[in-house]
Amino acid sequence: MPMRSPISLPTSTVARNALVAVAVVASGAAVYWLADILTPLAMAIFLLIMIDGLKRFIEERTPVPSHLAGAAALIVVILGFFASIAIIANGALNFFDEASGVTAGIGPRLDQIIRDVSLLFGVEAAPTASELVAQLDIRSYLAVFAKQAQGVVTGSVFVMIYLAFLLASQAGFRRKLVGMFPDRTARGEALEVFHRVRGGVEGYLWVQTVTGVLICAAAWILMRAVGLQNAEFWTFVIFIVGFIPVLGGAVAGLVPPLFALVQFESYWPAAILLIGLQIILFISGNLIQPRMQGDNQNIDPVVVLLSLAFWGKVWGVVGMFLSTPLAVMAMAILAEFKGSRWMAILLSGDGEPYADAEAEKPSAQRRVNPPQPKDR
């Protein structure tokens, strides 16, 4: 059987795709090698978007003047940023406090768990927890933890510095936009792209915040009913890790039951927590969250997973938090240009990224994005 002739593509198309591929590889290398510089900058931009969204929220629903709304939004976001770090740090340090009663019984309880698991698999001579810990290089783990803690403190300072300069540069944004796009039509299109990117990120934040509050409320009631110590700390941890796709749900559903194994003499509280949290996460992930998301985060699930893996690799925990917003931003920007629209289609969940849906669908069927007010 004769072979079919290969599909021929115009030279310009091949060159353009090759240039795009090279640009993607170069950009990936840049964000990896410049991670120390770009990570706090990305977090500062993320906080800036939060401040801008909260400011417009206050302006639209209260008679507060614009400058006071901006100051209030700035204070709330900055206090929330540092409060989150403080709550996580203090909660982690206080968890093993002697006053909680957990530290004194953690060794015997771990020994009992190891014996029960060993008997379940037919192993009679089970090692003790102290013997297992002795085989670990605790000093190296402590050194890594101290380095990570130092990195969080240093990174927070740089985030605030970047945020201050970004806020100062906002005053000249309008003039820069006019200089870059002298034509009114081109400038309007650029603003539409900016509004679409901002709307996608704000929509993601809104959905994750609302669903996170609902999950945390149900999880807190469950943990308090079971009697888990530090339920408030675990509730806050569940809320924070909820912004990390895939991995956040695993942490929220498994970590509290694991600590319940240590706290309680019986396995039933841990089993109740495990089943209850899984039910809560299932209802949220399959019923509540999809209804709230609609078409705002029209991202393919595989892209979400790959984005989590990539940004987690190059930027660590910060990259995990920002992976989905960065994917939303990338799709919204790529969809605006003919040469890169094919990549936006691959990133989208239904093959219709924002720009395609707006340009090709009839007005009655266009994708509904969050309403974006015009720049003042």
VOGU-3710 file (C-alpha; in Angstrom, 3 decimals, decimal comma):
1> mpmrspislp> 0,000/0,000/0,000  1,565/3,315/-1,041  2,368/5,786/1,676  0,302/8,922/1,902  1,989/12,201/1,179  2,795/14,221/4,302  0,701/17,261/5,096  2,407/20,347/3,769  2,339/23,532/5,812  3,217/27,028/4,613
11> tstvarnalv> 6,772/28,030/5,381  5,552/31,014/7,359  3,454/28,756/9,594  6,365/26,397/10,263  8,686/29,288/11,056  6,130/30,900/13,327  5,469/27,674/15,241  9,193/27,029/15,575  9,687/30,546/16,910  6,867/30,032/19,410
21> avavvasgaa> 8,389/26,719/20,565  11,802/28,344/21,051  10,209/31,235/22,939  8,371/28,816/25,245  11,578/26,893/26,029  13,526/30,115/26,598  10,802/31,481/28,864  10,754/28,248/30,887  14,516/28,406/31,352  14,288/32,060/32,380
31> vywladiltp> 11,626/31,522/35,041  13,672/28,620/36,428  17,028/30,368/36,622  15,521/33,656/37,814  13,204/32,030/40,363  14,668/33,984/43,308  13,798/37,259/41,570  10,548/36,333/39,847  8,868/34,438/42,697  8,379/37,440/45,018
41> lamaifllim> 7,504/39,594/41,989  4,772/37,154/40,916  3,368/37,063/44,450  3,426/40,869/44,584  1,488/41,062/41,291  -0,974/38,534/42,684  -1,469/40,684/45,805  -1,833/43,770/43,605  -4,668/42,102/41,707  -6,308/41,235/45,026
51> idglkrfiee> -5,971/44,832/46,215  -7,424/46,193/42,976  -10,348/43,770/43,073  -11,116/44,503/46,729  -10,896/48,237/46,053  -13,456/48,051/43,245  -15,639/45,811/45,398  -15,675/48,480/48,150  -16,317/51,277/45,655  -19,241/49,504/44,027
61> rtpvpshlag> -21,005/48,628/47,290  -20,191/51,550/49,579  -20,060/55,351/49,257  -16,393/55,326/50,297  -14,169/57,555/48,090  -11,711/55,898/45,728  -8,553/56,787/47,650  -9,985/55,558/50,958  -11,205/52,354/49,315  -7,717/51,765/47,943
71> aaalivvilg> -6,133/52,354/51,348  -8,599/50,005/53,036  -7,995/47,294/50,434  -4,236/47,676/50,796  -4,374/47,361/54,584  -6,694/44,345/54,490  -4,591/42,433/51,943  -1,247/43,155/53,640  -2,576/42,275/57,086  -4,122/39,107/55,669
81> ffasiaiian> -0,814/38,157/54,009  1,252/38,490/57,183  -1,500/37,070/59,386  -1,579/33,927/57,260  2,162/33,413/57,702  1,944/34,082/61,441  -1,010/31,748/62,000  0,670/28,889/60,132  3,991/29,387/61,945  2,499/29,751/65,430
91> galnffdeas> 0,070/26,896/64,903  2,841/24,568/63,797  5,003/25,515/66,790  2,183/25,259/69,321  0,869/21,948/68,049  3,475/19,955/69,962  3,279/22,124/73,035  3,518/20,158/76,236  0,330/21,803/77,483  -1,689/20,249/74,698
101> gvtagigprl> -1,013/16,766/76,036  -0,047/15,440/72,625  3,731/15,329/72,983  3,739/13,094/76,047  1,686/10,388/74,402  2,917/10,569/70,845  5,663/7,965/71,263  3,551/5,192/72,853  0,691/5,905/70,479  2,948/5,588/67,433
111> dqiirdvsll> 4,306/2,321/68,841  0,758/1,018/69,192  -0,134/2,021/65,628  3,001/0,331/64,274  2,223/-2,871/66,206  -1,381/-2,940/64,982  -0,363/-2,392/61,360  2,367/-5,015/61,637  -0,040/-7,588/63,065  -2,450/-6,788/60,256
121> fgveaaptas> 0,214/-7,873/57,759  1,389/-10,813/59,869  4,598/-9,231/61,216  5,086/-9,986/64,915  8,437/-8,304/65,682  7,551/-4,712/64,811  10,088/-1,898/65,301  9,303/0,918/67,725  8,848/4,547/66,747  12,124/5,524/68,430
131> elvaqldirs> 13,999/2,899/66,404  12,515/4,200/63,174  13,299/7,803/64,099  16,877/6,846/64,946  17,358/5,703/61,352  16,423/9,143/60,055  18,817/12,039/59,682  16,831/14,470/61,812  19,548/17,112/61,696  19,363/17,400/57,917
141> ylavfakqaq> 15,569/17,717/58,024  15,828/20,432/60,655  18,385/22,260/58,516  16,075/22,120/55,510  13,161/23,350/57,629  15,227/26,243/58,984  16,313/27,177/55,461  12,716/27,121/54,250  11,616/29,265/57,194  14,370/31,766/56,463
151> gvvtgsvfvm> 13,321/31,793/52,809  9,715/32,571/53,766  10,787/35,552/55,883  13,170/36,885/53,229  10,646/36,310/50,465  7,933/38,153/52,398  10,172/41,215/52,708  10,900/41,202/48,972  7,190/40,744/48,196  6,385/43,889/50,164
161> iylafllasq> 9,181/45,818/48,419  7,954/44,745/44,977  4,366/45,537/45,949  5,332/49,053/47,053  7,037/49,763/43,721  4,142/48,267/41,761  1,690/50,505/43,601  3,897/53,517/42,907  4,092/52,659/39,190  0,307/52,454/38,816
171> agfrrklvgm> 0,071/56,225/38,430  1,886/56,117/35,106  0,137/53,036/33,715  -2,407/55,051/31,738  0,265/57,207/30,084  2,344/54,130/29,254  -0,679/52,492/27,679  -1,334/55,540/25,500  2,320/55,633/24,474  2,358/51,933/23,579
181> fpdrtargea> -0,970/52,038/21,709  -1,506/55,491/20,181  -4,452/54,170/18,149  -7,670/54,240/20,168  -8,925/50,937/18,717  -5,692/49,087/19,496  -5,662/50,604/22,972  -9,217/49,436/23,566  -8,287/45,912/22,496  -5,289/45,941/24,856
191> levfhrvrgg> -7,545/47,035/27,708  -9,955/44,226/26,892  -7,120/41,722/27,153  -6,097/43,222/30,493  -9,685/43,125/31,785  -10,075/39,537/30,647  -6,896/38,435/32,392  -7,843/40,323/35,527  -11,368/38,930/35,424  -10,096/35,369/35,101
201> vegylwvqtv> -7,765/35,705/38,087  -10,374/37,476/40,203  -12,976/34,875/39,270  -10,603/32,111/40,358  -9,923/33,882/43,655  -13,630/34,425/44,279  -14,542/30,791/43,613  -11,687/29,397/45,710  -12,411/31,770/48,589  -16,148/31,066/48,751
211> tgvlicaaaw> -15,781/27,300/48,384  -12,882/27,344/50,849  -15,019/29,086/53,467  -17,812/26,539/52,960  -15,396/23,607/53,218  -13,734/25,061/56,305  -17,058/25,686/58,051  -18,153/22,069/57,541  -14,687/20,712/58,387  -14,492/22,790/61,592
221> ilmravglqn> -17,868/21,488/62,771  -16,747/17,917/62,054  -13,381/18,312/63,806  -14,956/19,961/66,834  -17,595/17,212/67,022  -14,870/14,555/66,985  -12,788/16,486/69,518  -9,644/17,040/67,448  -7,233/19,396/69,161  -6,240/22,630/67,389
231> aefwtfvifi> -9,305/22,395/65,158  -9,050/26,120/64,359  -5,466/25,708/63,167  -6,368/22,776/60,929  -9,348/24,730/59,583  -7,057/27,560/58,530  -4,598/25,104/56,982  -7,433/23,575/54,946  -8,437/27,046/53,716  -4,897/27,978/52,658
241> vgfipvlgga> -4,044/24,705/50,905  -7,399/24,897/49,091  -5,752/27,362/46,691  -3,370/24,610/45,564  -5,150/22,422/42,987  -5,154/18,644/43,465  -2,523/18,656/46,222  -4,580/20,949/48,451  -7,502/18,542/48,523  -5,213/15,643/49,423
251> vaglvpplfa> -3,668/17,563/52,314  -7,052/18,769/53,589  -8,561/15,295/53,502  -5,675/13,270/54,938  -3,605/15,348/57,362  -6,239/15,929/60,118  -7,148/12,206/60,230  -3,456/11,317/60,511  -3,049/13,552/63,539  -6,273/12,151/64,965
261> lvqfesywpa> -4,557/8,755/64,951  -1,950/10,169/67,327  -4,345/12,042/69,584  -7,017/9,387/70,192  -6,622/5,885/71,613  -9,255/4,567/69,208  -9,137/4,521/65,431  -12,778/5,538/65,063  -12,281/9,329/65,356  -9,660/9,200/62,594
271> ailliglqii> -11,955/7,071/60,431  -14,862/9,459/60,982  -12,672/12,427/60,085  -11,333/10,694/56,981  -14,769/9,718/55,666  -16,377/13,027/56,632  -13,689/15,203/55,050  -13,725/13,138/51,878  -17,505/13,586/51,637  -17,160/17,347/52,166
281> lfisgnliqp> -14,438/17,640/49,520  -16,409/15,458/47,096  -19,550/17,578/47,410  -17,560/20,791/47,028  -15,463/19,587/44,103  -18,275/17,958/42,132  -21,390/19,990/42,973  -20,606/23,437/44,385  -17,363/24,437/42,694  -18,333/23,540/39,092
291> rmqgdnqnid> -21,547/25,567/39,387  -19,663/28,600/40,665  -16,849/28,367/38,154  -19,032/28,226/35,068  -16,815/29,263/32,196  -14,486/31,556/34,143  -11,806/28,886/34,540  -12,213/27,090/31,224  -8,953/25,195/31,782  -8,312/21,597/30,842
301> pvvvllslaf> -7,774/19,445/33,976  -4,582/18,008/32,497  -3,275/21,558/32,032  -4,085/22,309/35,681  -2,069/19,270/36,755  0,859/20,057/34,455  0,809/23,702/35,527  0,916/22,608/39,168  3,874/20,306/38,491  5,782/22,864/36,406
311> wgkvwgvvgm> 5,345/25,911/38,631  5,846/23,806/41,749  9,148/22,616/40,299  10,463/26,056/39,320  8,966/28,218/42,103  8,199/25,789/44,927  5,167/26,336/47,149  4,564/29,836/45,762  4,421/28,356/42,277  1,830/25,823/43,429
321> flstplavma> -0,388/28,612/44,744  -0,041/30,620/41,546  -0,196/27,720/39,069  -3,881/28,003/38,162  -3,978/31,841/37,987  -0,896/31,740/35,756  -2,585/29,167/33,493  -5,711/31,343/33,280  -3,600/34,389/32,417  -1,629/32,480/29,800
331> mailaefkgs> -4,767/31,206/28,072  -6,407/34,640/28,036  -3,323/36,275/26,521  -2,526/33,539/24,001  -6,125/33,542/22,756  -5,807/37,149/21,572  -3,220/36,471/18,858  -3,683/34,359/15,749  -0,197/32,917/15,951  -0,677/31,612/19,494
341> rwmaillsgd> -4,411/30,926/19,524  -3,821/27,223/18,915  -2,014/27,033/22,269  -4,945/28,732/23,994  -7,264/26,144/22,435  -5,082/23,354/23,849  -5,123/24,974/27,272  -8,896/25,457/27,301  -11,309/22,896/28,647  -13,795/22,886/25,761
351> gepyadaeae> -11,663/24,127/22,864  -13,119/27,616/23,029  -10,800/30,045/24,815  -12,041/33,484/25,726  -11,096/35,296/22,533  -12,509/32,586/20,252  -15,798/32,523/22,101  -16,155/36,302/21,914  -15,190/36,618/18,288  -16,842/33,622/16,684
361> kpsaqrrvnp> -20,038/32,971/18,644  -23,247/34,909/18,083  -23,911/37,594/20,670  -26,582/35,499/22,378  -24,175/32,583/22,866  -20,965/34,321/23,818  -19,137/33,258/26,925  -20,156/35,269/29,927  -17,157/36,593/31,839  -17,334/38,576/35,089
371> pqpkdr> -18,384/42,163/34,272  -15,314/44,353/34,126  -15,636/48,050/34,861  -13,782/50,507/32,672  -10,547/51,966/33,942  -11,029/55,184/35,758
//
